[in-house]
């Protein structure tokens, strides 16, 4: 190739915000991967990676491919500077602070909370004679209340919080729709202000209180970066986890409701959790910027060029996952990229996994079944994929 400049035209193979792609992206991912695993996408103005090996290599090389676009001279609003966007060495201090606070929370207590809240949400829909929306009545309240219990703060329920949270999710697709960028920045600022108040008032028993204590030992982390990073933890713990739960429930509703029972009977419930993370993980893409000329899979990548890693495609790469679209309870765990890899691997991976497992266990215990009742609708977002509604009728499957 003669470089990216020769290929800056609209790519008709993959329009990320097209309704048919949002509803079912994986056939499009497969087509892209079979066409060219590293290729220039004109609409995104970026290199797009669809293979597992390529995505994993970039995720693991923060020296060459960064999350902090300031490394190539771009101006980044302060509201976007957090543990998610800073690169080493600055990234190390804030991540270490957050990880040290994580270790103060009891794993058993978090597990018990997730199990209790999952059972409560399912009990609330049992015996209803109306259509139940598993997104608004189970997945989203479960994720929010579990996350806020972990943080040690009151849940910020209500239209304002939903508006701010959704604006951030939509802004993740600002490369496709620039009108989404500014509302996302403002929403981040608003939620960071809320988190700043938490840092002053939260009790010591929760994660926010533990972060405040850890900050005293890590003065090099600014108050702004700390608040932004806690906001990112809150937002990922709500939006990513609620979408994961909704996506997983949708898979079970549409023909695989026996999976939790079969997995438990075979002693492979953790494998089922891992497979659902691989197949239904909400994070479809992550971005990096090339900070020094290099190459990926033989393709030259120039400094300043952006790479979009299609993690949803990588997690169904047949080179790593034979029969990639199916749940395989015999598959080796831990190979997927649902939580990323490298320096920016997801801090909340354990909490997300606990909640998905809790829902599967609660479904078995409750002996509930679901029958589709209407059309499931997806949010019009490409980077973070999830359902807006999942209407079902609830039935009791017996003792």
SETOR-703883 format. One record per residue (C-alpha): residue in one letter; x, y, z; residue number from 1. Coordinates in nm, 3 decimals, padded with zeros to 5 digits, m for minus. Example, Ala and Ser with C-alpha at 12.3 -4.5 7.8 and 13.67 -1.06 7.14 Angstrom:
<rs>
R/A/01.230/m00.450/00.780/1
R/S/01.367/m00.106/00.714/2
</rs>
This chain:
<rs>
R/X/00.000/00.000/00.000/1
R/X/00.104/00.359/m00.046/2
R/X/m00.039/00.462/00.294/3
R/X/m00.369/00.556/00.447/4
R/X/m00.412/00.871/00.239/5
R/X/m00.471/00.661/m00.071/6
R/X/m00.763/00.482/00.091/7
R/X/m00.968/00.760/00.251/8
R/X/m01.302/00.684/00.094/9
R/X/m01.630/00.569/00.242/10
R/X/m01.634/00.197/00.308/11
R/X/m01.962/00.044/00.195/12
R/X/m01.891/m00.294/00.356/13
R/X/m01.959/m00.178/00.710/14
R/X/m02.175/00.113/00.829/15
R/X/m02.159/00.082/01.210/16
R/X/m02.475/00.286/01.281/17
R/X/m02.694/00.120/01.018/18
R/X/m02.996/m00.040/01.192/19
R/X/m02.925/m00.380/01.044/20
R/X/m02.566/m00.369/01.172/21
R/X/m02.669/m00.259/01.521/22
R/X/m02.928/m00.538/01.536/23
R/X/m02.688/m00.810/01.418/24
R/X/m02.326/m00.694/01.370/25
R/X/m02.153/m01.030/01.361/26
R/X/m02.220/m01.122/00.996/27
R/X/m02.072/m00.784/00.901/28
R/X/m01.770/m00.842/01.126/29
R/X/m01.714/m01.180/00.961/30
R/X/m01.730/m01.027/00.616/31
R/X/m01.477/m00.762/00.715/32
R/X/m01.239/m01.015/00.868/33
R/X/m01.256/m01.238/00.561/34
R/X/m01.195/m00.939/00.335/35
R/X/m00.896/m00.788/00.519/36
R/X/m00.808/m00.820/00.887/37
R/X/m00.636/m00.479/00.895/38
R/X/m00.784/m00.230/00.648/39
R/X/m00.856/00.138/00.609/40
R/X/m01.217/00.240/00.675/41
R/X/m01.300/00.572/00.510/42
R/X/m01.607/00.651/00.717/43
R/X/m01.417/00.603/01.043/44
R/X/m01.100/00.759/00.904/45
R/X/m00.917/00.478/01.084/46
R/X/m00.757/00.142/01.045/47
R/X/m01.005/m00.127/01.152/48
R/X/m00.882/m00.453/01.306/49
R/X/m01.107/m00.757/01.316/50
R/X/m00.873/m01.042/01.410/51
R/X/m00.804/m01.166/01.762/52
R/X/m00.425/m01.177/01.724/53
R/X/m00.410/m00.827/01.579/54
R/X/m00.635/m00.673/01.843/55
R/X/m00.451/m00.845/02.126/56
R/X/m00.115/m00.729/01.995/57
R/X/m00.224/m00.366/01.985/58
R/X/m00.389/m00.380/02.327/59
R/X/m00.067/m00.513/02.474/60
R/X/00.163/m00.250/02.321/61
R/X/00.090/00.084/02.485/62
R/X/00.437/00.208/02.388/63
R/X/00.338/00.204/02.021/64
R/X/m00.041/00.237/02.039/65
R/X/m00.183/00.476/02.296/66
R/X/m00.515/00.567/02.452/67
R/X/m00.390/00.919/02.527/68
R/X/m00.421/01.112/02.202/69
R/X/m00.218/01.398/02.349/70
R/X/00.086/01.187/02.266/71
R/X/00.037/01.279/01.901/72
R/X/m00.041/01.644/01.967/73
R/X/m00.420/01.640/02.000/74
R/X/m00.594/01.858/02.257/75
R/X/m00.811/01.655/02.492/76
R/X/m01.077/01.813/02.720/77
R/X/m01.001/01.771/03.089/78
R/X/m01.327/01.579/03.137/79
R/X/m01.186/01.298/02.921/80
R/X/m00.865/01.249/03.122/81
R/X/m00.910/00.939/03.338/82
R/X/m00.775/00.593/03.405/83
R/X/m00.934/00.493/03.075/84
R/X/m00.746/00.749/02.863/85
R/X/m00.411/00.808/03.034/86
R/X/m00.114/00.601/02.922/87
R/X/00.185/00.482/03.125/88
R/X/00.359/00.620/03.318/89
R/X/00.081/00.864/03.426/90
R/X/m00.170/00.581/03.401/91
R/X/00.018/00.374/03.657/92
R/X/m00.045/00.605/03.953/93
R/X/m00.423/00.629/03.912/94
R/X/m00.463/00.261/03.831/95
R/X/m00.253/00.160/04.133/96
R/X/m00.467/00.386/04.352/97
R/X/m00.790/00.230/04.228/98
R/X/m00.658/m00.126/04.252/99
R/X/m00.538/m00.069/04.609/100
R/X/m00.889/00.051/04.697/101
R/X/m01.043/m00.252/04.528/102
R/X/m00.848/m00.480/04.760/103
R/X/m01.021/m00.328/05.062/104
R/X/m01.359/m00.465/04.956/105
R/X/m01.459/m00.815/05.060/106
R/X/m01.503/m01.045/04.759/107
R/X/m01.761/m01.244/04.955/108
R/X/m01.961/m00.934/05.043/109
R/X/m01.975/m00.821/04.681/110
R/X/m02.080/m01.170/04.569/111
R/X/m02.353/m01.183/04.833/112
R/X/m02.484/m00.840/04.732/113
R/X/m02.499/m00.934/04.364/114
R/X/m02.679/m01.259/04.446/115
R/X/m02.930/m01.085/04.674/116
R/X/m03.011/m00.811/04.426/117
R/X/m03.041/m01.058/04.135/118
R/X/m03.288/m01.268/04.334/119
R/X/m03.486/m00.956/04.426/120
R/X/m03.515/m00.837/04.066/121
R/X/m03.638/m01.177/03.946/122
R/X/m03.880/m01.207/04.238/123
R/X/m04.024/m00.869/04.142/124
R/X/m04.129/m00.996/03.798/125
R/X/m04.252/m01.338/03.910/126
R/X/m04.623/m01.403/03.868/127
R/X/m04.694/m01.096/03.659/128
R/X/m04.967/m01.125/03.398/129
R/X/m04.827/m00.846/03.182/130
R/X/m04.529/m00.819/02.950/131
R/X/m04.209/m00.761/03.145/132
R/X/m03.916/m00.564/03.007/133
R/X/m03.605/m00.751/03.121/134
R/X/m03.388/m00.447/03.044/135
R/X/m03.565/m00.178/03.249/136
R/X/m03.699/m00.411/03.518/137
R/X/m03.404/m00.646/03.570/138
R/X/m03.076/m00.565/03.394/139
R/X/m03.047/m00.190/03.446/140
R/X/m03.166/m00.160/03.808/141
R/X/m02.960/m00.464/03.904/142
R/X/m02.642/m00.319/03.754/143
R/X/m02.699/00.028/03.901/144
R/X/m02.782/m00.083/04.253/145
R/X/m02.503/m00.339/04.265/146
R/X/m02.255/m00.079/04.146/147
R/X/m02.367/00.187/04.391/148
R/X/m02.369/m00.058/04.680/149
R/X/m02.009/m00.142/04.586/150
R/X/m01.918/00.227/04.566/151
R/X/m02.089/00.297/04.898/152
R/X/m02.316/00.573/04.766/153
R/X/m02.687/00.628/04.708/154
R/X/m02.806/00.528/04.362/155
R/X/m02.848/00.836/04.138/156
R/X/m03.178/00.717/03.996/157
R/X/m03.393/00.934/03.777/158
R/X/m03.421/01.095/03.433/159
R/X/m03.122/01.326/03.486/160
R/X/m02.879/01.043/03.549/161
R/X/m03.017/00.839/03.259/162
R/X/m02.981/01.138/03.028/163
R/X/m02.618/01.194/03.132/164
R/X/m02.529/00.826/03.112/165
R/X/m02.685/00.781/02.769/166
R/X/m02.516/01.095/02.636/167
R/X/m02.178/00.946/02.729/168
R/X/m02.260/00.619/02.553/169
R/X/m02.374/00.800/02.239/170
R/X/m02.060/01.014/02.238/171
R/X/m01.851/00.698/02.203/172
R/X/m01.972/00.702/01.841/173
R/X/m01.878/01.066/01.781/174
R/X/m01.634/00.956/01.510/175
R/X/m01.940/00.850/01.313/176
R/X/m02.174/01.128/01.428/177
R/X/m01.983/01.439/01.545/178
R/X/m02.300/01.593/01.692/179
R/X/m02.273/01.342/01.976/180
R/X/m01.935/01.466/02.100/181
R/X/m02.023/01.787/02.287/182
R/X/m02.319/01.644/02.483/183
R/X/m02.093/01.358/02.590/184
R/X/m01.826/01.596/02.721/185
R/X/m02.086/01.796/02.915/186
R/X/m02.234/01.478/03.060/187
R/X/m01.892/01.363/03.176/188
R/X/m01.838/01.700/03.344/189
R/X/m02.173/01.675/03.523/190
R/X/m02.114/01.321/03.651/191
R/X/m01.759/01.408/03.757/192
R/X/m01.901/01.693/03.968/193
R/X/m02.139/01.447/04.133/194
R/X/m01.854/01.207/04.201/195
R/X/m01.648/01.493/04.346/196
R/X/m01.922/01.541/04.604/197
R/X/m01.913/01.168/04.681/198
R/X/m01.540/01.190/04.744/199
R/X/m01.610/01.442/05.020/200
R/X/m01.906/01.268/05.182/201
R/X/m01.896/00.891/05.115/202
R/X/m01.851/00.654/05.409/203
R/X/m01.521/00.476/05.450/204
R/X/m01.682/00.132/05.411/205
R/X/m01.743/00.172/05.037/206
R/X/m01.510/00.185/04.740/207
R/X/m01.532/00.564/04.712/208
R/X/m01.428/00.600/05.075/209
R/X/m01.140/00.358/05.018/210
R/X/m01.032/00.562/04.715/211
R/X/m01.035/00.879/04.922/212
R/X/m00.809/00.714/05.180/213
R/X/m00.576/00.581/04.909/214
R/X/m00.553/00.928/04.755/215
R/X/m00.380/01.053/05.067/216
R/X/m00.097/00.813/04.985/217
R/X/m00.093/00.906/04.614/218
R/X/m00.075/01.286/04.600/219
R/X/00.050/01.285/04.240/220
R/X/m00.302/01.196/04.120/221
R/X/m00.498/01.516/04.064/222
R/X/m00.846/01.562/04.204/223
R/X/m00.983/01.602/03.849/224
R/X/m00.831/01.277/03.722/225
R/X/m00.950/01.097/04.036/226
R/X/m01.309/01.221/03.997/227
R/X/m01.307/01.143/03.625/228
R/X/m01.174/00.794/03.691/229
R/X/m01.438/00.721/03.953/230
R/X/m01.699/00.851/03.710/231
R/X/m01.564/00.607/03.452/232
R/X/m01.589/00.324/03.707/233
R/X/m01.949/00.418/03.785/234
R/X/m02.045/00.454/03.422/235
R/X/m01.883/00.129/03.307/236
R/X/m02.028/m00.054/03.604/237
R/X/m02.373/00.065/03.507/238
R/X/m02.386/00.088/03.129/239
R/X/m02.147/m00.192/03.033/240
R/X/m02.281/m00.436/03.292/241
R/X/m02.649/m00.361/03.232/242
R/X/m02.596/m00.411/02.859/243
R/X/m02.404/m00.731/02.921/244
R/X/m02.690/m00.865/03.133/245
R/X/m02.951/m00.758/02.877/246
R/X/m02.758/m00.912/02.588/247
R/X/m02.706/m01.237/02.777/248
R/X/m03.073/m01.257/02.877/249
R/X/m03.173/m01.197/02.516/250
R/X/m02.963/m01.495/02.408/251
R/X/m03.127/m01.715/02.670/252
R/X/m03.477/m01.591/02.587/253
R/X/m03.441/m01.666/02.217/254
R/X/m03.378/m02.037/02.246/255
R/X/m03.105/m02.122/02.498/256
R/X/m03.292/m02.105/02.830/257
R/X/m03.173/m02.453/02.926/258
R/X/m02.808/m02.345/02.924/259
R/X/m02.779/m02.240/03.292/260
R/X/m02.929/m02.569/03.410/261
R/X/m02.707/m02.776/03.179/262
R/X/m02.394/m02.581/03.269/263
R/X/m02.462/m02.620/03.642/264
R/X/m02.529/m02.992/03.604/265
R/X/m02.194/m03.034/03.425/266
R/X/m02.008/m02.816/03.675/267
R/X/m01.937/m02.562/03.402/268
R/X/m02.129/m02.253/03.509/269
R/X/m01.810/m02.047/03.503/270
R/X/m01.748/m02.161/03.146/271
R/X/m02.098/m02.048/03.050/272
R/X/m02.027/m01.707/03.205/273
R/X/m01.705/m01.686/03.003/274
R/X/m01.882/m01.782/02.681/275
R/X/m02.157/m01.526/02.734/276
R/X/m01.894/m01.260/02.795/277
R/X/m01.726/m01.359/02.468/278
R/X/m02.043/m01.377/02.264/279
R/X/m02.255/m01.102/02.420/280
R/X/m02.005/m00.859/02.569/281
R/X/m02.131/m00.505/02.503/282
R/X/m01.797/m00.340/02.421/283
R/X/m01.776/m00.381/02.045/284
R/X/m01.482/m00.151/01.980/285
R/X/m01.190/00.028/02.139/286
R/X/m00.960/00.286/01.984/287
R/X/m00.586/00.345/01.993/288
R/X/m00.362/00.600/01.823/289
R/X/m00.029/00.506/01.670/290
R/X/00.240/00.704/01.854/291
R/X/00.534/00.584/01.646/292
R/X/00.551/00.443/01.295/293
R/X/00.509/00.068/01.295/294
R/X/00.304/m00.215/01.153/295
R/X/00.030/m00.460/01.244/296
R/X/00.013/m00.793/01.063/297
R/X/00.237/m00.657/00.788/298
R/X/00.035/m00.339/00.738/299
R/X/00.230/m00.017/00.788/300
R/X/00.066/00.217/01.040/301
R/X/00.184/00.578/01.056/302
R/X/00.220/00.796/01.364/303
R/X/m00.105/00.979/01.435/304
R/X/m00.324/00.725/01.256/305
R/X/m00.610/00.576/01.455/306
R/X/m00.684/00.208/01.498/307
R/X/m01.034/00.085/01.583/308
R/X/m01.017/m00.260/01.741/309
R/X/m01.340/m00.447/01.681/310
R/X/m01.337/m00.661/01.993/311
R/X/m01.677/m00.806/01.906/312
R/X/m01.521/m00.942/01.587/313
R/X/m01.204/m01.062/01.759/314
R/X/m01.412/m01.259/02.008/315
R/X/m01.560/m01.463/01.724/316
R/X/m01.240/m01.513/01.527/317
R/X/m01.250/m01.878/01.413/318
R/X/m00.871/m01.894/01.428/319
R/X/m00.908/m01.887/01.808/320
R/X/m01.269/m01.997/01.865/321
R/X/m01.382/m02.291/01.649/322
R/X/m01.755/m02.275/01.575/323
R/X/m01.736/m01.919/01.709/324
R/X/m02.106/m01.825/01.714/325
R/X/m02.210/m02.102/01.952/326
R/X/m02.179/m02.156/02.327/327
R/X/m01.924/m02.433/02.383/328
R/X/m01.913/m02.546/02.745/329
R/X/m01.592/m02.735/02.671/330
R/X/m01.407/m02.428/02.545/331
R/X/m01.098/m02.310/02.729/332
R/X/m01.175/m02.003/02.936/333
R/X/m01.000/m01.670/02.943/334
R/X/m00.916/m01.624/02.575/335
R/X/m01.170/m01.355/02.486/336
R/X/m01.104/m00.981/02.480/337
R/X/m01.433/m00.868/02.635/338
R/X/m01.242/m00.687/02.910/339
R/X/m00.952/m00.580/02.690/340
R/X/m00.591/m00.664/02.770/341
R/X/m00.276/m00.485/02.872/342
R/X/m00.245/m00.163/03.072/343
R/X/m00.609/m00.064/03.013/344
R/X/m00.772/m00.398/03.091/345
R/X/m01.108/m00.341/03.259/346
R/X/m01.082/m00.271/03.631/347
R/X/m01.438/m00.391/03.688/348
R/X/m01.405/m00.727/03.514/349
R/X/m01.455/m00.917/03.838/350
R/X/m01.767/m00.723/03.934/351
R/X/m01.922/m00.771/03.590/352
R/X/m01.848/m01.142/03.598/353
R/X/m01.998/m01.176/03.945/354
R/X/m02.322/m01.011/03.837/355
R/X/m02.364/m01.224/03.527/356
R/X/m02.298/m01.537/03.731/357
R/X/m02.543/m01.419/03.998/358
R/X/m02.817/m01.375/03.738/359
R/X/m02.761/m01.724/03.599/360
R/X/m02.770/m01.877/03.948/361
R/X/m03.079/m01.676/04.039/362
R/X/m03.257/m01.787/03.722/363
R/X/m03.196/m02.152/03.815/364
R/X/m03.314/m02.099/04.170/365
R/X/m03.625/m01.902/04.069/366
R/X/m03.732/m02.161/03.810/367
R/X/m03.849/m01.889/03.576/368
R/X/m03.884/m01.907/03.201/369
R/X/m03.936/m01.632/02.948/370
R/X/m04.138/m01.617/02.629/371
R/X/m04.072/m01.330/02.385/372
R/X/m04.357/m01.077/02.385/373
R/X/m04.293/m00.821/02.116/374
R/X/m03.978/m00.706/01.942/375
R/X/m03.653/m00.650/02.127/376
R/X/m03.503/m00.311/02.038/377
R/X/m03.135/m00.213/02.042/378
R/X/m02.999/00.126/02.137/379
R/X/m02.868/00.314/01.829/380
R/X/m02.507/00.282/01.943/381
R/X/m02.220/00.093/01.785/382
R/X/m01.929/00.109/02.031/383
R/X/m02.130/m00.007/02.332/384
R/X/m02.398/m00.247/02.212/385
R/X/m02.707/m00.313/02.416/386
R/X/m03.081/m00.350/02.420/387
R/X/m03.326/m00.070/02.486/388
R/X/m03.610/m00.315/02.552/389
R/X/m03.647/m00.692/02.587/390
R/X/m04.022/m00.764/02.636/391
R/X/m04.116/m01.110/02.761/392
R/X/m04.389/m01.302/02.935/393
R/X/m04.269/m01.467/03.255/394
R/X/m04.367/m01.823/03.331/395
R/X/m04.303/m02.051/03.627/396
R/X/m04.117/m02.364/03.521/397
R/X/m04.197/m02.563/03.834/398
R/X/m04.033/m02.672/04.160/399
</rs>
